Amino acid sequence: MMRNIRTNLIIYKPIKNNISNVYMTYLILQYLSVILIYGVSPIINKYVLAHIEPESFMVIGGFVGLISAIIFSFVRKNNLLFDIANMNKHKHVYLLIFLSSFILSIIVNYNYLGLLNVEPAYRVTSVTSCYPLITAILGYLFLREQVSIKHLAGVVLIIGGVYMLS
């Protein structure tokens, strides 16, 4: 029998993690900031799209992203150099980063902004928020991540919620 580090094999109860309250508070604030930004972003995008085309939005946004990345690379220089050295050992990571960045910055954003330009913001965000379902399925298939009955119930609830919002 293999031992699971996170479980006590005698009584099969989860062992308490040694996560400090400060760190847990930090995680909660980080989650809340992401939720807030993702919630506000479509409203800002919809307003901007009333004044410019999606293509212009993408080009200007890409330029701002490039400047931000350059500044960020100076701030996190040591981590960046370490990661580049590590990536040189695993050359395929370069291709995966390129594909992921291209798919996200060009294909997804173009379609998302196009939808946001012609549909209500709540509908676009609710329907496109189904992407975690794809992530869960692919995580199970390719990364051998666990999927429980609770996860499957969540999938059904998400699909039902999206149907009700649309």
Phi and psi in degrees as a GROMACS rama.xvg file:
@    title "Ramachandran Plot"
@    xaxis  label "Phi"
@    yaxis  label "Psi"
@TYPE xy
-81.9241  142.252  MET-2
-90.5216  128.28  ARG-3
-91.5586  122.903  ASN-4
-62.2497  -31.6114  ILE-5
-88.2627  1.45301  ARG-6
-127.961  144.704  THR-7
-87.9878  116.029  ASN-8
-69.2355  -22.0553  LEU-9
-74.1118  -46.3431  ILE-10
-113.769  0.32181  ILE-11
55.7646  40.8672  TYR-12
-113.226  145.466  LYS-13
-61.8412  139.585  PRO-14
-79.8757  139.455  ILE-15
-64.7365  132.99  LYS-16
-75.5865  150.533  ASN-17
-91.9132  53.6665  ASN-18
-94.4554  125.154  ILE-19
-71.715  158.444  SER-20
-63.1232  -35.5333  ASN-21
-64.0788  -45.0444  VAL-22
-65.9416  -40.5725  TYR-23
-64.1223  -40.403  MET-24
-62.1914  -42.3225  THR-25
-59.6434  -45.1006  TYR-26
-61.8027  -43.7055  LEU-27
-62.1157  -44.5905  ILE-28
-63.869  -36.5853  LEU-29
-65.5585  -45.6862  GLN-30
-59.5475  -46.6011  TYR-31
-62.7457  -38.0512  LEU-32
-66.3855  -39.3692  SER-33
-64.9019  -43.9067  VAL-34
-61.2531  -44.6801  ILE-35
-62.7791  -45.6016  LEU-36
-65.1391  -44.3899  ILE-37
-64.6915  -30.2552  TYR-38
-74.784  -37.2645  GLY-39
-82.6734  -33.5215  VAL-40
-54.2787  -46.2553  SER-41
-62.4365  -31.7011  PRO-42
-67.7878  -45.0946  ILE-43
-62.7524  -45.5557  ILE-44
-59.7695  -43.609  ASN-45
-62.0298  -41.3541  LYS-46
-63.341  -45.853  TYR-47
-62.7326  -40.9142  VAL-48
-66.8441  -15.6384  LEU-49
-72.6729  -15.3515  ALA-50
-114.244  -22.8873  HIS-51
-139.018  165.351  ILE-52
-79.3336  154.611  GLU-53
-55.9158  -36.6081  PRO-54
-63.4343  -43.0986  GLU-55
-64.7332  -39.7768  SER-56
-58.8393  -44.736  PHE-57
-65.7294  -42.0273  MET-58
-66.5735  -47.9466  VAL-59
-65.1369  -43.0721  ILE-60
-62.2839  -37.7287  GLY-61
-64.7493  -38.7466  GLY-62
-65.2818  -44.146  PHE-63
-62.0812  -40.4826  VAL-64
-62.5567  -39.5838  GLY-65
-63.2419  -47.0011  LEU-66
-61.3089  -43.5415  ILE-67
-61.8567  -40.9813  SER-68
-65.1694  -38.6207  ALA-69
-64.5966  -46.1536  ILE-70
-61.8557  -45.2194  ILE-71
-62.9916  -35.275  PHE-72
-66.0785  -31.3791  SER-73
-71.8091  -37.9602  PHE-74
-68.3139  -39.2121  VAL-75
-109.438  36.4495  ARG-76
-55.7808  -46.417  LYS-77
-61.8615  -44.7003  ASN-78
-63.6276  -40.7733  ASN-79
-62.8135  -45.2132  LEU-80
-63.9809  -40.1812  LEU-81
-62.5369  -45.2447  PHE-82
-66.2991  -37.8286  ASP-83
-63.907  -41.5595  ILE-84
-62.4808  -40.3457  ALA-85
-67.9363  -39.0834  ASN-86
-67.074  -29.0324  MET-87
-63.8365  -23.9118  ASN-88
-80.2335  -21.8872  LYS-89
-128.792  77.8675  HIS-90
-58.2309  -30.2702  LYS-91
-63.3997  -20.6582  HIS-92
-63.6884  -35.3836  VAL-93
-57.9214  -46.4526  TYR-94
-63.84  -42.5675  LEU-95
-64.4545  -39.4618  LEU-96
-64.4471  -43.3062  ILE-97
-60.7299  -48.9786  PHE-98
-62.4743  -45.4551  LEU-99
-61.8106  -44.9647  SER-100
-65.9721  -42.3837  SER-101
-64.438  -47.7476  PHE-102
-60.963  -45.315  ILE-103
-70.5396  -48.3732  LEU-104
-77.5515  -28.2014  SER-105
-104.208  -64.0226  ILE-106
-67.1211  -52.9654  ILE-107
-66.381  -48.8502  VAL-108
-63.0182  -39.4665  ASN-109
-62.1349  -47.571  TYR-110
-66.2004  -42.4117  ASN-111
-61.9975  -48.4762  TYR-112
-66.1024  -35.6921  LEU-113
-62.8011  -43.2534  GLY-114
-65.063  -44.0907  LEU-115
-64.4147  -27.1466  LEU-116
-70.0587  -28.1184  ASN-117
-118.374  -10.4523  VAL-118
-119.503  159.526  GLU-119
-63.0618  143.471  PRO-120
-58.5924  -40.8848  ALA-121
-62.5208  -37.5743  TYR-122
-70.0222  -44.679  ARG-123
-61.4676  -46.9085  VAL-124
-69.2227  -36.0134  THR-125
-69.0527  -43.0466  SER-126
-70.5562  -43.1361  VAL-127
-73.382  -12.1794  THR-128
-77.3299  4.78664  SER-129
-80.4841  -2.74159  CYS-130
-59.6442  -27.1764  TYR-131
-60.4258  -24.1421  PRO-132
-64.4567  -43.7898  LEU-133
-64.0752  -42.053  ILE-134
-60.2534  -43.2188  THR-135
-63.5337  -44.0731  ALA-136
-64.6243  -47.6944  ILE-137
-68.0768  -34.7763  LEU-138
-62.0727  -39.7164  GLY-139
-66.9856  -44.8554  TYR-140
-72.7153  -42.3507  LEU-141
-105.44  -27.8721  PHE-142
-107.258  1.13018  LEU-143
58.0045  35.4999  ARG-144
-77.8055  148.888  GLU-145
-77.3829  140.262  GLN-146
-126.084  122.064  VAL-147
-104.367  175.833  SER-148
-59.7203  -37.7615  ILE-149
-61.5093  -40.5812  LYS-150
-63.9033  -44.123  HIS-151
-63.3221  -39.5269  LEU-152
-62.8519  -39.3001  ALA-153
-61.8356  -39.7848  GLY-154
-60.8169  -46.1289  VAL-155
-62.0024  -42.7579  VAL-156
-64.7426  -40.1094  LEU-157
-63.6587  -46.839  ILE-158
-61.9092  -41.9498  ILE-159
-62.9634  -41.8682  GLY-160
-64.3496  -41.3162  GLY-161
-64.0509  -40.9391  VAL-162
-61.422  -41.9678  TYR-163
-68.6703  -35.1167  MET-164
-73.9311  -27.9486  LEU-165
